[in-house]
Amino acid sequence: MEQPSIKTTNKGNDNSSFVLGLIIGILVTLLLAALAILGTILFGKFSSLTKGSEENAKLEELLENNDLVDEQLLRKLSSIEEIIDKYYYQDDLDEAVLSEGIYRGVLDAVGDPYTCYYSEKELKDMLENSEGVYYGIGAYVTLDQTGMYPMITAPIAGSPAEEADLRPGDIIYEINGEATYGKSLDAAVAMMRGKEGTEVEVTIARSTENEYLHVTLVRRRVEAPTVTGEMLEDNIGYIQITQFSEVTVEQFADALATVRGSGMEGLIIDLRANPGGSLTSVIGIARMLLPEGLIMYTEDKNGNREEYKCDGRREFDKPLVVLVDGNSASASEVLAGAIKDYELGTLVGTTTFGKGIVQTVLPLKDGSGIKITTSSYYSPKGTNIHGTGIEPDVVCEFDSEAYYGEEQFDNQLDCAKEVLKEMMK
Protein backbone atom coordinates (compact mmCIF):
# COMPACT_ATOMS: atom_id res chain seq x y z
CA MET A 1 0.00 0.00 0.00
CA GLU A 2 1.34 3.38 -0.95
CA GLN A 3 2.18 5.53 2.03
CA PRO A 4 0.80 9.09 2.19
CA SER A 5 3.43 11.63 1.34
CA ILE A 6 4.28 14.38 3.76
CA LYS A 7 5.11 17.62 2.08
CA THR A 8 7.71 19.67 3.89
CA THR A 9 6.49 23.22 4.10
CA ASN A 10 7.18 26.26 6.22
CA LYS A 11 4.24 26.41 8.62
CA GLY A 12 5.01 29.93 9.74
CA ASN A 13 7.44 31.85 11.82
CA ASP A 14 6.34 30.22 15.11
CA ASN A 15 7.02 26.65 13.97
CA SER A 16 10.27 27.37 12.17
CA SER A 17 11.61 29.43 15.04
CA PHE A 18 10.63 26.65 17.43
CA VAL A 19 12.59 24.05 15.48
CA LEU A 20 15.54 26.38 15.00
CA GLY A 21 15.45 27.19 18.69
CA LEU A 22 15.60 23.52 19.56
CA ILE A 23 18.56 22.94 17.26
CA ILE A 24 20.48 25.94 18.56
CA GLY A 25 19.68 24.93 22.12
CA ILE A 26 21.03 21.45 21.57
CA LEU A 27 24.21 22.56 19.90
CA VAL A 28 24.95 25.43 22.26
CA THR A 29 24.47 22.98 25.14
CA LEU A 30 26.85 20.46 23.60
CA LEU A 31 29.38 23.12 22.62
CA LEU A 32 29.36 24.58 26.11
CA ALA A 33 29.95 21.13 27.54
CA ALA A 34 32.69 20.33 25.06
CA LEU A 35 34.50 23.64 25.51
CA ALA A 36 34.17 23.78 29.29
CA ILE A 37 37.36 23.60 31.27
CA LEU A 38 37.59 19.99 32.37
CA GLY A 39 40.11 20.72 35.11
CA THR A 40 37.34 20.10 37.62
CA ILE A 41 36.89 16.49 36.55
CA LEU A 42 35.36 14.49 39.35
CA PHE A 43 32.68 12.12 40.51
CA GLY A 44 30.57 14.72 42.25
CA LYS A 45 32.11 18.22 42.13
CA PHE A 46 30.49 20.95 40.06
CA SER A 47 31.83 23.67 37.79
CA SER A 48 29.76 26.50 36.35
CA LEU A 49 29.99 27.73 32.80
CA THR A 50 30.22 31.47 32.48
CA LYS A 51 31.00 32.83 29.06
CA GLY A 52 31.79 36.44 28.19
CA SER A 53 30.39 38.14 25.13
CA GLU A 54 33.60 37.50 23.16
CA GLU A 55 33.45 33.79 23.92
CA ASN A 56 29.74 33.70 23.08
CA ALA A 57 30.56 35.24 19.69
CA LYS A 58 33.11 32.49 19.09
CA LEU A 59 30.52 29.88 19.99
CA GLU A 60 28.03 31.40 17.58
CA GLU A 61 30.67 31.35 14.85
CA LEU A 62 31.38 27.69 15.56
CA LEU A 63 27.65 27.02 15.51
CA GLU A 64 27.24 28.61 12.11
CA ASN A 65 30.13 26.59 10.68
CA ASN A 66 29.21 23.31 12.36
CA ASP A 67 28.48 20.51 9.94
CA LEU A 68 25.71 19.21 12.22
CA VAL A 69 23.59 22.27 11.52
CA ASP A 70 22.74 21.70 7.91
CA GLU A 71 19.64 22.13 5.83
CA GLN A 72 18.85 18.41 5.87
CA LEU A 73 18.73 18.30 9.68
CA LEU A 74 16.51 21.37 9.91
CA ARG A 75 14.24 19.97 7.23
CA LYS A 76 13.93 16.61 8.99
CA LEU A 77 13.09 18.14 12.36
CA SER A 78 10.57 20.43 10.71
CA SER A 79 8.94 17.39 9.09
CA ILE A 80 8.79 15.54 12.40
CA GLU A 81 7.22 18.55 14.08
CA GLU A 82 4.67 18.86 11.28
CA ILE A 83 3.77 15.16 11.54
CA ILE A 84 3.25 15.46 15.30
CA ASP A 85 1.17 18.59 14.88
CA LYS A 86 -0.97 17.07 12.13
CA TYR A 87 -1.42 13.45 13.23
CA TYR A 88 -0.83 13.13 16.97
CA TYR A 89 -4.20 12.56 18.61
CA GLN A 90 -3.76 15.02 21.48
CA ASP A 91 -3.33 18.77 21.29
CA ASP A 92 -1.97 19.51 24.77
CA LEU A 93 1.70 18.82 24.06
CA ASP A 94 4.16 20.74 26.18
CA GLU A 95 6.86 22.27 23.97
CA ALA A 96 9.23 22.53 26.94
CA VAL A 97 8.91 18.79 27.56
CA LEU A 98 9.51 18.07 23.88
CA SER A 99 12.62 20.25 23.96
CA GLU A 100 13.99 18.43 26.99
CA GLY A 101 13.24 15.15 25.25
CA ILE A 102 15.54 16.20 22.41
CA TYR A 103 18.35 17.09 24.83
CA ARG A 104 17.97 13.75 26.61
CA GLY A 105 17.87 11.92 23.31
CA VAL A 106 21.13 13.46 22.10
CA LEU A 107 22.94 12.36 25.27
CA ASP A 108 21.23 8.94 25.37
CA ALA A 109 22.47 8.34 21.84
CA VAL A 110 26.04 8.45 23.15
CA GLY A 111 25.37 4.96 24.51
CA ASP A 112 26.96 5.60 27.91
CA PRO A 113 24.71 4.91 30.93
CA TYR A 114 26.60 7.53 32.96
CA THR A 115 26.12 10.38 30.46
CA CYS A 116 22.80 12.17 30.80
CA TYR A 117 20.85 15.43 30.83
CA TYR A 118 19.48 17.07 33.99
CA SER A 119 16.48 19.33 34.08
CA GLU A 120 16.73 22.23 36.51
CA LYS A 121 14.86 20.25 39.19
CA GLU A 122 16.91 17.11 38.64
CA LEU A 123 20.15 19.04 38.98
CA LYS A 124 18.90 20.67 42.18
CA ASP A 125 17.95 17.27 43.61
CA MET A 126 21.37 15.88 42.83
CA LEU A 127 23.08 18.82 44.50
CA GLU A 128 20.96 18.24 47.60
CA ASN A 129 21.96 14.58 47.61
CA SER A 130 25.65 15.49 47.49
CA GLU A 131 25.10 17.53 50.65
CA GLY A 132 23.74 14.44 52.42
CA VAL A 133 20.07 15.48 52.83
CA TYR A 134 17.10 14.74 50.57
CA TYR A 135 13.55 13.38 50.53
CA GLY A 136 13.07 9.80 49.37
CA ILE A 137 13.30 6.17 50.43
CA GLY A 138 16.82 6.27 51.91
CA ALA A 139 19.00 3.90 49.91
CA TYR A 140 22.30 4.10 48.09
CA VAL A 141 21.74 3.12 44.47
CA THR A 142 23.98 2.35 41.51
CA LEU A 143 23.58 0.61 38.14
CA ASP A 144 23.90 -3.17 38.05
CA GLN A 145 26.66 -4.89 36.06
CA THR A 146 24.56 -4.79 32.88
CA GLY A 147 24.12 -1.02 33.19
CA MET A 148 20.42 -1.50 32.49
CA TYR A 149 18.84 -1.62 35.96
CA PRO A 150 19.25 0.46 39.14
CA MET A 151 20.44 -1.63 42.07
CA ILE A 152 20.45 -0.98 45.80
CA THR A 153 23.93 -1.08 47.29
CA ALA A 154 22.84 -0.36 50.86
CA PRO A 155 19.85 1.03 52.78
CA ILE A 156 20.57 4.03 55.00
CA ALA A 157 20.22 3.37 58.71
CA GLY A 158 16.79 4.35 60.03
CA SER A 159 15.38 4.99 56.55
CA PRO A 160 12.17 3.71 54.91
CA ALA A 161 14.35 1.40 52.79
CA GLU A 162 15.90 -0.23 55.86
CA GLU A 163 12.53 -0.55 57.57
CA ALA A 164 11.17 -2.30 54.45
CA ASP A 165 14.13 -4.73 54.54
CA LEU A 166 15.54 -3.66 51.19
CA ARG A 167 18.98 -5.22 50.77
CA PRO A 168 22.27 -4.76 48.90
CA GLY A 169 21.98 -6.36 45.48
CA ASP A 170 18.21 -5.82 45.16
CA ILE A 171 17.38 -4.91 41.56
CA ILE A 172 14.81 -2.13 41.25
CA TYR A 173 12.65 -3.57 38.49
CA GLU A 174 9.78 -1.08 38.53
CA ILE A 175 8.93 2.18 40.27
CA ASN A 176 5.22 2.95 40.58
CA GLY A 177 4.57 0.35 37.89
CA GLU A 178 6.99 1.94 35.40
CA ALA A 179 9.84 -0.25 34.18
CA THR A 180 13.31 0.98 35.03
CA TYR A 181 15.10 -1.00 32.31
CA GLY A 182 17.41 1.26 30.33
CA LYS A 183 16.73 4.36 32.41
CA SER A 184 19.67 6.39 33.61
CA LEU A 185 20.56 6.08 37.28
CA ASP A 186 19.61 9.71 37.86
CA ALA A 187 16.20 9.21 36.25
CA ALA A 188 15.47 6.18 38.43
CA VAL A 189 16.57 8.00 41.59
CA ALA A 190 14.39 10.99 40.66
CA MET A 191 11.38 8.67 40.36
CA MET A 192 11.88 7.47 43.94
CA ARG A 193 12.15 10.96 45.36
CA GLY A 194 9.24 13.23 46.10
CA LYS A 195 7.38 15.19 48.71
CA GLU A 196 7.63 14.06 52.29
CA GLY A 197 4.77 11.75 53.28
CA THR A 198 3.95 10.57 49.76
CA GLU A 199 4.06 6.91 48.78
CA VAL A 200 6.17 5.15 46.19
CA GLU A 201 5.81 1.51 45.15
CA VAL A 202 9.02 -0.29 44.27
CA THR A 203 9.14 -3.70 42.58
CA ILE A 204 12.25 -5.62 43.58
CA ALA A 205 13.99 -8.58 41.93
CA ARG A 206 16.04 -10.42 44.55
CA SER A 207 18.33 -13.31 43.69
CA THR A 208 17.14 -15.41 46.64
CA GLU A 209 13.44 -15.02 45.79
CA ASN A 210 11.46 -16.72 43.04
CA GLU A 211 8.96 -13.90 42.68
CA TYR A 212 9.13 -10.13 42.46
CA LEU A 213 8.72 -8.27 45.74
CA HIS A 214 6.29 -5.33 45.76
CA VAL A 215 7.14 -2.83 48.46
CA THR A 216 5.31 0.41 49.28
CA LEU A 217 7.41 3.02 51.04
CA VAL A 218 6.54 6.44 52.44
CA ARG A 219 9.03 9.12 51.45
CA ARG A 220 10.58 11.19 54.18
CA ARG A 221 13.56 13.39 54.93
CA VAL A 222 16.73 11.33 54.78
CA GLU A 223 20.02 12.36 56.29
CA ALA A 224 22.79 10.18 54.98
CA PRO A 225 25.79 9.91 57.31
CA THR A 226 28.63 8.64 55.15
CA VAL A 227 31.05 7.42 57.84
CA THR A 228 30.58 5.36 60.99
CA GLY A 229 33.35 4.19 63.29
CA GLU A 230 33.79 2.08 66.41
CA MET A 231 36.29 0.00 68.31
CA LEU A 232 35.96 -3.77 68.03
CA GLU A 233 37.52 -6.39 70.26
CA ASP A 234 41.31 -6.96 70.24
CA ASN A 235 42.01 -3.24 69.75
CA ILE A 236 40.69 -3.30 66.19
CA GLY A 237 39.35 -0.04 64.81
CA TYR A 238 36.49 -0.24 62.33
CA ILE A 239 35.46 2.56 59.94
CA GLN A 240 32.72 2.12 57.35
CA ILE A 241 32.40 4.58 54.45
CA THR A 242 29.05 4.26 52.70
CA GLN A 243 29.53 7.02 50.11
CA PHE A 244 31.99 9.77 49.25
CA SER A 245 30.25 13.14 49.54
CA GLU A 246 31.13 16.66 50.64
CA VAL A 247 30.98 15.78 54.35
CA THR A 248 32.88 12.48 54.15
CA VAL A 249 36.43 13.79 54.57
CA GLU A 250 35.65 15.52 57.85
CA GLN A 251 33.63 12.56 59.09
CA PHE A 252 36.44 10.15 58.24
CA ALA A 253 39.04 12.36 59.94
CA ASP A 254 36.91 12.42 63.11
CA ALA A 255 36.36 8.64 63.04
CA LEU A 256 40.07 7.96 62.48
CA ALA A 257 41.04 10.28 65.35
CA THR A 258 38.50 8.57 67.62
CA VAL A 259 39.75 5.02 67.02
CA ARG A 260 43.38 6.16 67.28
CA GLY A 261 42.59 7.76 70.62
CA SER A 262 40.89 4.57 71.79
CA GLY A 263 44.02 2.44 71.49
CA MET A 264 43.61 1.15 67.94
CA GLU A 265 46.36 -1.30 66.93
CA GLY A 266 44.91 -2.21 63.54
CA LEU A 267 42.18 -0.81 61.27
CA ILE A 268 39.45 -2.20 59.03
CA ILE A 269 38.05 0.20 56.42
CA ASP A 270 34.76 -1.13 55.08
CA LEU A 271 34.02 -0.04 51.50
CA ARG A 272 31.43 -2.73 50.77
CA ALA A 273 28.31 -1.46 48.98
CA ASN A 274 29.94 1.96 48.53
CA PRO A 275 28.93 3.15 45.03
CA GLY A 276 31.46 6.00 44.94
CA GLY A 277 30.83 9.72 44.87
CA SER A 278 33.11 12.72 44.92
CA LEU A 279 36.65 12.44 43.62
CA THR A 280 37.61 15.42 45.79
CA SER A 281 36.39 13.50 48.81
CA VAL A 282 38.25 10.26 48.13
CA ILE A 283 41.46 12.15 47.32
CA GLY A 284 41.15 13.93 50.68
CA ILE A 285 40.82 10.62 52.50
CA ALA A 286 43.64 9.01 50.52
CA ARG A 287 45.93 11.82 51.67
CA MET A 288 45.29 10.72 55.27
CA LEU A 289 46.51 7.21 54.54
CA LEU A 290 48.92 6.88 51.61
CA PRO A 291 52.70 7.32 51.38
CA GLU A 292 54.20 10.07 49.25
CA GLY A 293 53.44 9.62 45.58
CA LEU A 294 50.65 9.28 43.06
CA ILE A 295 47.12 8.54 44.27
CA MET A 296 45.62 8.19 40.79
CA TYR A 297 45.55 9.94 37.45
CA THR A 298 43.01 10.55 34.71
CA GLU A 299 43.38 10.62 30.94
CA ASP A 300 40.90 12.01 28.44
CA LYS A 301 40.50 10.92 24.83
CA ASN A 302 43.23 13.31 23.72
CA GLY A 303 45.75 11.85 26.14
CA ASN A 304 45.61 14.82 28.49
CA ARG A 305 46.67 13.58 31.90
CA GLU A 306 45.81 14.97 35.33
CA GLU A 307 47.58 13.61 38.39
CA TYR A 308 46.46 13.54 42.02
CA LYS A 309 49.28 13.16 44.54
CA CYS A 310 49.90 12.65 48.23
CA ASP A 311 52.72 14.23 50.26
CA GLY A 312 52.92 11.22 52.59
CA ARG A 313 52.97 13.30 55.77
CA ARG A 314 50.10 11.31 57.29
CA GLU A 315 50.96 7.83 55.99
CA PHE A 316 49.02 5.20 57.93
CA ASP A 317 51.41 3.21 60.13
CA LYS A 318 49.22 0.40 61.49
CA PRO A 319 48.09 -2.93 60.00
CA LEU A 320 45.23 -2.21 57.59
CA VAL A 321 42.49 -4.32 55.99
CA VAL A 322 40.05 -2.97 53.40
CA LEU A 323 36.73 -4.77 52.91
CA VAL A 324 35.38 -4.68 49.33
CA ASP A 325 32.67 -6.39 47.31
CA GLY A 326 30.96 -6.30 43.93
CA ASN A 327 29.15 -3.09 44.87
CA SER A 328 32.34 -1.19 45.76
CA ALA A 329 32.60 1.12 42.78
CA SER A 330 34.15 4.25 41.34
CA ALA A 331 35.68 6.37 44.12
CA SER A 332 35.77 3.28 46.36
CA GLU A 333 37.97 1.60 43.79
CA VAL A 334 40.26 4.63 43.65
CA LEU A 335 41.01 4.23 47.36
CA ALA A 336 41.16 0.43 47.34
CA GLY A 337 43.34 0.38 44.22
CA ALA A 338 45.85 2.84 45.63
CA ILE A 339 46.10 0.95 48.94
CA LYS A 340 46.68 -2.28 47.03
CA ASP A 341 49.28 -0.77 44.68
CA TYR A 342 51.30 0.63 47.61
CA GLU A 343 50.85 -2.63 49.56
CA LEU A 344 49.69 -0.48 52.45
CA GLY A 345 46.96 -2.92 53.41
CA THR A 346 45.21 -6.17 52.51
CA LEU A 347 41.99 -6.27 50.50
CA VAL A 348 39.42 -8.79 51.75
CA GLY A 349 36.09 -9.76 50.17
CA THR A 350 35.13 -10.15 46.51
CA THR A 351 36.01 -8.45 43.22
CA THR A 352 34.92 -4.82 43.04
CA PHE A 353 32.40 -3.42 40.54
CA GLY A 354 34.85 -2.16 37.91
CA LYS A 355 33.97 1.47 37.15
CA GLY A 356 37.17 3.12 35.98
CA ILE A 357 35.70 6.16 34.24
CA VAL A 358 35.10 9.70 35.43
CA GLN A 359 32.06 11.92 34.97
CA THR A 360 31.98 15.71 34.95
CA VAL A 361 28.82 17.60 35.87
CA LEU A 362 28.40 20.81 33.89
CA PRO A 363 25.61 23.15 35.04
CA LEU A 364 24.22 25.36 32.27
CA LYS A 365 23.01 28.94 32.42
CA ASP A 366 19.31 28.07 32.33
CA GLY A 367 19.64 25.93 35.49
CA SER A 368 19.78 22.57 33.71
CA GLY A 369 22.95 20.56 33.32
CA ILE A 370 24.84 17.71 31.74
CA LYS A 371 26.72 14.83 33.28
CA ILE A 372 29.19 13.42 30.79
CA THR A 373 31.94 10.82 30.94
CA THR A 374 35.14 12.72 30.26
CA SER A 375 38.06 10.43 31.09
CA SER A 376 39.36 7.14 32.41
CA TYR A 377 41.21 6.88 35.68
CA TYR A 378 44.25 4.79 36.57
CA SER A 379 45.75 3.49 39.80
CA PRO A 380 49.28 4.52 40.86
CA LYS A 381 50.71 1.58 38.90
CA GLY A 382 48.77 2.58 35.78
CA THR A 383 45.94 0.04 36.02
CA ASN A 384 42.50 0.86 34.66
CA ILE A 385 39.93 -1.41 36.26
CA HIS A 386 36.94 -0.47 34.10
CA GLY A 387 34.91 -3.59 33.37
CA THR A 388 37.17 -5.87 35.42
CA GLY A 389 37.31 -4.52 38.95
CA ILE A 390 39.94 -5.08 41.63
CA GLU A 391 40.67 -8.58 42.85
CA PRO A 392 40.93 -8.88 46.66
CA ASP A 393 44.06 -10.33 48.24
CA VAL A 394 41.87 -12.64 50.34
CA VAL A 395 38.66 -13.89 48.74
CA CYS A 396 35.69 -14.20 51.09
CA GLU A 397 32.19 -14.62 49.66
CA PHE A 398 29.32 -12.97 51.50
CA ASP A 399 26.97 -15.35 53.36
CA SER A 400 23.59 -13.65 52.98
CA GLU A 401 21.70 -16.40 54.84
CA ALA A 402 23.85 -15.90 57.92
CA TYR A 403 23.66 -12.11 57.69
CA TYR A 404 19.88 -11.88 57.29
CA GLY A 405 19.10 -14.93 59.45
CA GLU A 406 18.53 -15.13 63.17
CA GLU A 407 22.22 -14.88 64.02
CA GLN A 408 22.83 -11.79 61.82
CA PHE A 409 26.43 -12.86 61.38
CA ASP A 410 28.72 -10.88 59.04
CA ASN A 411 31.13 -13.54 57.80
CA GLN A 412 33.16 -11.10 55.68
CA LEU A 413 33.79 -8.79 58.61
CA ASP A 414 34.81 -11.79 60.71
CA CYS A 415 37.23 -12.84 57.96
CA ALA A 416 38.68 -9.32 57.89
CA LYS A 417 39.21 -9.46 61.66
CA GLU A 418 41.10 -12.74 61.40
CA VAL A 419 43.33 -11.42 58.59
CA LEU A 420 44.05 -8.26 60.59
CA LYS A 421 44.89 -10.20 63.76
CA GLU A 422 47.54 -12.12 61.84
CA MET A 423 48.98 -8.85 60.56
CA MET A 424 49.04 -7.40 64.09
CA LYS A 425 51.16 -10.22 65.54
C-alpha positions in Angstrom: 0.0 0.0 0.0 1.3 3.4 -1.0 2.2 5.5 2.0 0.8 9.1 2.2 3.4 11.6 1.3 4.3 14.4 3.8 5.1 17.6 2.1 7.7 19.7 3.9 6.5 23.2 4.1 7.2 26.3 6.2 4.2 26.4 8.6 5.0 29.9 9.7 7.4 31.8 11.8 6.3 30.2 15.1 7.0 26.6 14.0 10.3 27.4 12.2 11.6 29.4 15.0 10.6 26.6 17.4 12.6 24.1 15.5 15.5 26.4 15.0 15.5 27.2 18.7 15.6 23.5 19.6 18.6 22.9 17.3 20.5 25.9 18.6 19.7 24.9 22.1 21.0 21.4 21.6 24.2 22.6 19.9 25.0 25.4 22.3 24.5 23.0 25.1 26.9 20.5 23.6 29.4 23.1 22.6 29.4 24.6 26.1 30.0 21.1 27.5 32.7 20.3 25.1 34.5 23.6 25.5 34.2 23.8 29.3 37.4 23.6 31.3 37.6 20.0 32.4 40.1 20.7 35.1 37.3 20.1 37.6 36.9 16.5 36.6 35.4 14.5 39.4 32.7 12.1 40.5 30.6 14.7 42.2 32.1 18.2 42.1 30.5 20.9 40.1 31.8 23.7 37.8 29.8 26.5 36.4 30.0 27.7 32.8 30.2 31.5 32.5 31.0 32.8 29.1 31.8 36.4 28.2 30.4 38.1 25.1 33.6 37.5 23.2 33.4 33.8 23.9 29.7 33.7 23.1 30.6 35.2 19.7 33.1 32.5 19.1 30.5 29.9 20.0 28.0 31.4 17.6 30.7 31.4 14.8 31.4 27.7 15.6 27.7 27.0 15.5 27.2 28.6 12.1 30.1 26.6 10.7 29.2 23.3 12.4 28.5 20.5 9.9 25.7 19.2 12.2 23.6 22.3 11.5 22.7 21.7 7.9 19.6 22.1 5.8 18.9 18.4 5.9 18.7 18.3 9.7 16.5 21.4 9.9 14.2 20.0 7.2 13.9 16.6 9.0 13.1 18.1 12.4 10.6 20.4 10.7 8.9 17.4 9.1 8.8 15.5 12.4 7.2 18.5 14.1 4.7 18.9 11.3 3.8 15.2 11.5 3.2 15.5 15.3 1.2 18.6 14.9 -1.0 17.1 12.1 -1.4 13.5 13.2 -0.8 13.1 17.0 -4.2 12.6 18.6 -3.8 15.0 21.5 -3.3 18.8 21.3 -2.0 19.5 24.8 1.7 18.8 24.1 4.2 20.7 26.2 6.9 22.3 24.0 9.2 22.5 26.9 8.9 18.8 27.6 9.5 18.1 23.9 12.6 20.3 24.0 14.0 18.4 27.0 13.2 15.2 25.2 15.5 16.2 22.4 18.3 17.1 24.8 18.0 13.7 26.6 17.9 11.9 23.3 21.1 13.5 22.1 22.9 12.4 25.3 21.2 8.9 25.4 22.5 8.3 21.8 26.0 8.4 23.1 25.4 5.0 24.5 27.0 5.6 27.9 24.7 4.9 30.9 26.6 7.5 33.0 26.1 10.4 30.5 22.8 12.2 30.8 20.9 15.4 30.8 19.5 17.1 34.0 16.5 19.3 34.1 16.7 22.2 36.5 14.9 20.3 39.2 16.9 17.1 38.6 20.2 19.0 39.0 18.9 20.7 42.2 18.0 17.3 43.6 21.4 15.9 42.8 23.1 18.8 44.5 21.0 18.2 47.6 22.0 14.6 47.6 25.6 15.5 47.5 25.1 17.5 50.7 23.7 14.4 52.4 20.1 15.5 52.8 17.1 14.7 50.6 13.5 13.4 50.5 13.1 9.8 49.4 13.3 6.2 50.4 16.8 6.3 51.9 19.0 3.9 49.9 22.3 4.1 48.1 21.7 3.1 44.5 24.0 2.4 41.5 23.6 0.6 38.1 23.9 -3.2 38.1 26.7 -4.9 36.1 24.6 -4.8 32.9 24.1 -1.0 33.2 20.4 -1.5 32.5 18.8 -1.6 36.0 19.2 0.5 39.1 20.4 -1.6 42.1 20.5 -1.0 45.8 23.9 -1.1 47.3 22.8 -0.4 50.9 19.9 1.0 52.8 20.6 4.0 55.0 20.2 3.4 58.7 16.8 4.3 60.0 15.4 5.0 56.6 12.2 3.7 54.9 14.3 1.4 52.8 15.9 -0.2 55.9 12.5 -0.5 57.6 11.2 -2.3 54.5 14.1 -4.7 54.5 15.5 -3.7 51.2 19.0 -5.2 50.8 22.3 -4.8 48.9 22.0 -6.4 45.5 18.2 -5.8 45.2 17.4 -4.9 41.6 14.8 -2.1 41.3 12.7 -3.6 38.5 9.8 -1.1 38.5 8.9 2.2 40.3 5.2 2.9 40.6 4.6 0.3 37.9 7.0 1.9 35.4 9.8 -0.3 34.2 13.3 1.0 35.0 15.1 -1.0 32.3 17.4 1.3 30.3 16.7 4.4 32.4 19.7 6.4 33.6 20.6 6.1 37.3 19.6 9.7 37.9 16.2 9.2 36.2 15.5 6.2 38.4 16.6 8.0 41.6 14.4 11.0 40.7 11.4 8.7 40.4 11.9 7.5 43.9 12.1 11.0 45.4 9.2 13.2 46.1 7.4 15.2 48.7 7.6 14.1 52.3 4.8 11.8 53.3 3.9 10.6 49.8 4.1 6.9 48.8 6.2 5.2 46.2 5.8 1.5 45.2 9.0 -0.3 44.3 9.1 -3.7 42.6 12.2 -5.6 43.6 14.0 -8.6 41.9 16.0 -10.4 44.6 18.3 -13.3 43.7 17.1 -15.4 46.6 13.4 -15.0 45.8 11.5 -16.7 43.0 9.0 -13.9 42.7 9.1 -10.1 42.5 8.7 -8.3 45.7 6.3 -5.3 45.8 7.1 -2.8 48.5 5.3 0.4 49.3 7.4 3.0 51.0 6.5 6.4 52.4 9.0 9.1 51.4 10.6 11.2 54.2 13.6 13.4 54.9 16.7 11.3 54.8 20.0 12.4 56.3 22.8 10.2 55.0 25.8 9.9 57.3 28.6 8.6 55.2 31.1 7.4 57.8 30.6 5.4 61.0 33.3 4.2 63.3 33.8 2.1 66.4 36.3 0.0 68.3 36.0 -3.8 68.0 37.5 -6.4 70.3 41.3 -7.0 70.2 42.0 -3.2 69.7 40.7 -3.3 66.2 39.4 0.0 64.8 36.5 -0.2 62.3 35.5 2.6 59.9 32.7 2.1 57.4 32.4 4.6 54.5 29.0 4.3 52.7 29.5 7.0 50.1 32.0 9.8 49.2 30.3 13.1 49.5 31.1 16.7 50.6 31.0 15.8 54.3 32.9 12.5 54.2 36.4 13.8 54.6 35.7 15.5 57.9 33.6 12.6 59.1 36.4 10.1 58.2 39.0 12.4 59.9 36.9 12.4 63.1 36.4 8.6 63.0 40.1 8.0 62.5 41.0 10.3 65.3 38.5 8.6 67.6 39.8 5.0 67.0 43.4 6.2 67.3 42.6 7.8 70.6 40.9 4.6 71.8 44.0 2.4 71.5 43.6 1.1 67.9 46.4 -1.3 66.9 44.9 -2.2 63.5 42.2 -0.8 61.3 39.4 -2.2 59.0 38.0 0.2 56.4 34.8 -1.1 55.1 34.0 0.0 51.5 31.4 -2.7 50.8 28.3 -1.5 49.0 29.9 2.0 48.5 28.9 3.2 45.0 31.5 6.0 44.9 30.8 9.7 44.9 33.1 12.7 44.9 36.7 12.4 43.6 37.6 15.4 45.8 36.4 13.5 48.8 38.2 10.3 48.1 41.5 12.1 47.3 41.2 13.9 50.7 40.8 10.6 52.5 43.6 9.0 50.5 45.9 11.8 51.7 45.3 10.7 55.3 46.5 7.2 54.5 48.9 6.9 51.6 52.7 7.3 51.4 54.2 10.1 49.3 53.4 9.6 45.6 50.6 9.3 43.1 47.1 8.5 44.3 45.6 8.2 40.8 45.5 9.9 37.4 43.0 10.6 34.7 43.4 10.6 30.9 40.9 12.0 28.4 40.5 10.9 24.8 43.2 13.3 23.7 45.7 11.9 26.1 45.6 14.8 28.5 46.7 13.6 31.9 45.8 15.0 35.3 47.6 13.6 38.4 46.5 13.5 42.0 49.3 13.2 44.5 49.9 12.7 48.2 52.7 14.2 50.3 52.9 11.2 52.6 53.0 13.3 55.8 50.1 11.3 57.3 51.0 7.8 56.0 49.0 5.2 57.9 51.4 3.2 60.1 49.2 0.4 61.5 48.1 -2.9 60.0 45.2 -2.2 57.6 42.5 -4.3 56.0 40.0 -3.0 53.4 36.7 -4.8 52.9 35.4 -4.7 49.3 32.7 -6.4 47.3 31.0 -6.3 43.9 29.2 -3.1 44.9 32.3 -1.2 45.8 32.6 1.1 42.8 34.2 4.2 41.3 35.7 6.4 44.1 35.8 3.3 46.4 38.0 1.6 43.8 40.3 4.6 43.7 41.0 4.2 47.4 41.2 0.4 47.3 43.3 0.4 44.2 45.8 2.8 45.6 46.1 1.0 48.9 46.7 -2.3 47.0 49.3 -0.8 44.7 51.3 0.6 47.6 50.9 -2.6 49.6 49.7 -0.5 52.5 47.0 -2.9 53.4 45.2 -6.2 52.5 42.0 -6.3 50.5 39.4 -8.8 51.7 36.1 -9.8 50.2 35.1 -10.1 46.5 36.0 -8.4 43.2 34.9 -4.8 43.0 32.4 -3.4 40.5 34.8 -2.2 37.9 34.0 1.5 37.2 37.2 3.1 36.0 35.7 6.2 34.2 35.1 9.7 35.4 32.1 11.9 35.0 32.0 15.7 34.9 28.8 17.6 35.9 28.4 20.8 33.9 25.6 23.1 35.0 24.2 25.4 32.3 23.0 28.9 32.4 19.3 28.1 32.3 19.6 25.9 35.5 19.8 22.6 33.7 22.9 20.6 33.3 24.8 17.7 31.7 26.7 14.8 33.3 29.2 13.4 30.8 31.9 10.8 30.9 35.1 12.7 30.3 38.1 10.4 31.1 39.4 7.1 32.4 41.2 6.9 35.7 44.2 4.8 36.6 45.7 3.5 39.8 49.3 4.5 40.9 50.7 1.6 38.9 48.8 2.6 35.8 45.9 0.0 36.0 42.5 0.9 34.7 39.9 -1.4 36.3 36.9 -0.5 34.1 34.9 -3.6 33.4 37.2 -5.9 35.4 37.3 -4.5 39.0 39.9 -5.1 41.6 40.7 -8.6 42.9 40.9 -8.9 46.7 44.1 -10.3 48.2 41.9 -12.6 50.3 38.7 -13.9 48.7 35.7 -14.2 51.1 32.2 -14.6 49.7 29.3 -13.0 51.5 27.0 -15.4 53.4 23.6 -13.6 53.0 21.7 -16.4 54.8 23.9 -15.9 57.9 23.7 -12.1 57.7 19.9 -11.9 57.3 19.1 -14.9 59.4 18.5 -15.1 63.2 22.2 -14.9 64.0 22.8 -11.8 61.8 26.4 -12.9 61.4 28.7 -10.9 59.0 31.1 -13.5 57.8 33.2 -11.1 55.7 33.8 -8.8 58.6 34.8 -11.8 60.7 37.2 -12.8 58.0 38.7 -9.3 57.9 39.2 -9.5 61.7 41.1 -12.7 61.4 43.3 -11.4 58.6 44.1 -8.3 60.6 44.9 -10.2 63.8 47.5 -12.1 61.8 49.0 -8.8 60.6 49.0 -7.4 64.1 51.2 -10.2 65.5 
